Amino acid sequence: MKPTRRLTPTENAKVIVLKRASPSFVILRKLAMRFRSILRGKNLISSMTGFMTRSIPGCA
């Protein structure tokens, strides 16, 4: 899923129509974009490493 600013004009028009037609689509798109940002975040690896170090004995 691409952020709105990266959509082509045709894709953007389709997203607008879907948003108007379905409140569920709006919620789904927001969740998908949040998940995308978590996965693309700069601190994901360090966050996961810290989590694993604290949670799994012997993992360092």
Buried (B, 14 or more C-beta within 10 A) or exposed (E): EEEEEEBEEEEBEEBEEBEEEEEEBBEEBEEEBEEEEEEEEEEEEEEEEEEEEEEEEEEE
